[in-house]
């Protein structure tokens, strides 16, 4: 069922409609523009390239050299290359000056970082006062763990674990990616010196799913309703205080 719906992490994060939904949700909460942008966990630059148009200077960092190599090769010789710096570094140790960015983005990243509090502290450090922190991440109220999970050392696809994110102790033991509630994540971030300024949710994009396409009117309706908190991803905007 979940395979037919295209709920795997790669499809959800990188398909055209998945990218568009996340960018649109963020744009609905804040302007995607400014002087200096830092995209933490940029991967192959799928989102960075979309965001870069609104900024004068862009730095993109990730821990995976292979994906950074793809990013570099795809932007080489383009107009974007003139204002883009791509570097390999972890979110927990940003080799970047204090107060050097107006906006930091983490799009489907915080669920993967090794040390979440250290990463949040570093993001706070490199933001200017009043700088914005933009996040998309898995929502715990969505009933499937879209990254899959491990049982007896073998990764199982989402269809084998319905409602797993709702059973928090079991999810923490079996899943290799975090999931969050708005309340829990925002409190953890606010403890690092931020204030929450905007929240939204998105339902699955169903980029390449025939079945998903047929139920899309229903899920899009839920996304616009009071039940939106069941969405696949949560969208947060915070400000450094």
C-alpha positions in Angstrom: 0.0 0.0 0.0 2.6 2.6 1.0 4.8 1.6 -1.9 1.8 2.2 -4.2 1.3 5.6 -2.6 5.0 6.6 -3.0 5.6 7.3 0.7 9.3 6.4 0.7 11.6 9.2 1.9 13.3 9.7 -1.5 10.1 10.0 -3.4 8.5 12.3 -0.9 11.5 14.6 -0.6 12.7 14.9 -4.1 9.8 14.5 -6.5 8.7 17.7 -8.2 5.5 18.0 -6.3 7.2 17.2 -3.0 9.8 19.9 -3.5 7.1 22.4 -4.6 4.9 21.7 -1.6 7.7 22.3 0.9 8.9 25.4 -0.8 5.3 26.8 -1.1 4.6 26.0 2.6 7.7 27.8 3.7 6.9 30.8 1.5 3.4 30.9 3.1 5.1 31.5 6.5 8.0 33.8 5.6 9.7 35.5 2.7 12.3 33.3 1.0 14.7 36.1 0.5 17.5 37.9 2.2 21.2 38.6 2.0 22.9 35.4 3.1 21.4 31.9 3.2 22.9 28.7 4.8 21.3 25.5 3.7 22.2 22.8 6.2 22.0 19.2 4.8 21.8 20.4 1.2 22.4 17.0 -0.3 22.6 17.3 -4.1 21.2 20.8 -4.0 17.6 20.0 -5.0 16.2 22.6 -2.6 19.2 24.9 -2.5 18.9 25.8 -6.1 15.2 26.6 -5.7 15.9 28.8 -2.7 19.0 30.5 -4.0 17.1 32.9 -6.3 16.0 35.0 -3.4 19.4 35.5 -1.8 22.6 37.4 -2.6 24.9 34.7 -1.2 24.3 31.1 -0.5 26.4 28.5 1.5 25.3 24.9 1.2 26.7 22.2 3.6 26.3 18.4 3.9 28.2 15.4 5.3 27.9 13.2 2.2 30.7 13.9 -0.3 29.1 12.0 -3.2 26.0 14.1 -3.1 28.0 17.3 -2.8 30.0 16.2 -5.9 26.7 15.8 -7.8 25.7 19.3 -6.7 29.0 20.9 -7.7 28.9 19.2 -11.2 25.3 20.4 -11.8 25.9 24.0 -11.0 29.4 24.3 -12.5 29.4 27.1 -15.1 25.9 28.4 -14.2 24.9 31.8 -13.0 24.3 30.3 -9.6 27.9 29.2 -9.2 29.0 32.8 -8.8 27.1 33.2 -5.5 27.3 29.7 -4.1 29.7 28.0 -1.8 29.4 24.3 -1.3 31.2 22.7 1.7 31.4 19.4 3.5 30.7 19.7 7.2 28.3 18.4 9.9 25.5 20.4 11.4 27.0 19.9 14.8 30.2 21.6 13.9 29.7 24.4 11.4 33.0 25.9 10.4 31.4 29.3 9.8 31.6 32.7 11.6 29.2 33.8 14.3 26.2 35.8 13.1 27.0 35.4 9.4 23.7 34.3 7.9 20.2 35.9 7.7 18.4 32.6 7.0 19.2 29.0 7.8 17.2 26.2 6.2 17.1 22.5 7.2 14.8 20.7 4.8 14.2 17.0 5.9 17.5 17.1 7.9 16.9 17.4 11.6 15.6 13.9 11.8 19.0 12.6 10.7 21.6 14.7 12.6 23.8 12.9 15.1 23.3 15.4 17.9 20.2 17.5 17.6 20.9 20.0 20.4 24.4 20.6 19.2 23.1 21.2 15.7 20.5 23.7 16.9 23.1 25.5 19.0 25.4 25.9 16.0 22.5 27.2 13.8 21.7 29.7 16.5 25.3 30.8 16.6 25.7 31.5 12.9 22.4 33.4 12.5 22.3 37.1 12.9 20.0 38.4 15.7 16.5 38.3 14.3 17.6 35.8 11.7 15.2 33.1 10.6 15.4 29.4 10.9 13.3 27.4 8.4 12.5 23.7 8.9 10.7 20.9 7.3 10.8 17.5 9.1 8.7 14.3 9.6 5.5 14.8 11.6 5.0 12.2 14.4 1.2 12.4 13.9 1.5 11.0 10.4 0.8 7.3 10.8 3.7 5.9 8.7 7.4 6.1 9.3 8.3 7.2 5.8 12.0 6.3 6.1 11.3 2.7 7.0 12.6 1.0 10.1 14.8 -1.9 11.3 13.7 -5.3 12.7 16.3 -8.0 13.3 18.9 -6.0 11.5 16.8 -5.7 8.3 15.2 -2.5 7.0 11.5 -2.8 6.6 9.4 -0.6 4.3 6.7 1.7 5.7 3.9 -0.6 4.8 5.0 -3.0 7.5 4.8 -0.5 10.3 1.5 1.4 10.3 1.1 3.8 13.3 4.7 3.1 14.3 5.5 6.9 14.9 2.6 7.0 17.4 4.2 4.4 19.6 7.1 6.6 20.6 9.3 4.2 22.6 9.1 1.6 19.8 9.7 4.1 17.1 12.8 5.4 18.9 14.1 1.8 19.1 13.4 0.7 15.5 13.6 3.8 13.3 16.8 5.4 12.2 15.2 8.8 11.7 13.5 11.0 14.2 9.9 12.2 14.0 8.6 15.3 15.7 5.5 17.1 17.0 5.4 20.8 16.6 5.2 21.3 20.4 8.1 19.0 21.2 10.4 20.3 18.4 9.6 24.0 18.9 10.3 23.7 22.6 13.6 22.1 22.0 14.6 24.8 19.5 13.3 27.6 21.7 15.5 26.4 24.5 18.5 27.3 22.3 17.3 30.9 22.0 14.6 31.0 19.3 11.0 32.0 19.2 8.4 30.3 17.0 6.8 32.5 14.4 5.0 30.1 12.1 3.7 26.6 11.7 2.2 24.6 8.9 1.8 20.9 7.7 1.8 19.2 4.3 0.2 15.9 3.3 2.1 13.5 1.0 2.8 14.9 -2.5 2.0 11.6 -4.4 4.5 12.6 -7.1 4.6 9.3 -8.9 1.7 7.3 -7.5 -1.4 6.5 -9.5 -3.3 5.5 -6.4 -2.1 8.5 -4.5 -3.2 10.7 -7.4 -6.7 9.4 -7.0 -6.9 10.2 -3.3 -5.0 13.5 -3.6 -8.2 15.6 -3.6 -9.0 14.1 -0.2 -5.6 14.5 1.3 -5.3 18.1 -0.1 -8.6 18.8 1.6 -7.3 17.5 4.9 -4.2 19.7 4.5 -6.5 22.7 4.4 -8.6 21.6 7.3 -8.3 21.4 11.1 -7.0 17.9 10.6 -3.9 19.2 8.9 -1.8 18.2 11.9 -1.9 14.6 10.5 0.2 15.7 7.6 3.4 13.9 6.6 5.7 16.8 7.3 5.7 19.7 9.7 6.8 23.2 8.6 8.3 25.6 11.1 9.7 29.1 11.0 11.6 30.4 14.0 13.5 33.6 14.8 16.7 34.1 16.7 16.2 36.2 19.8 
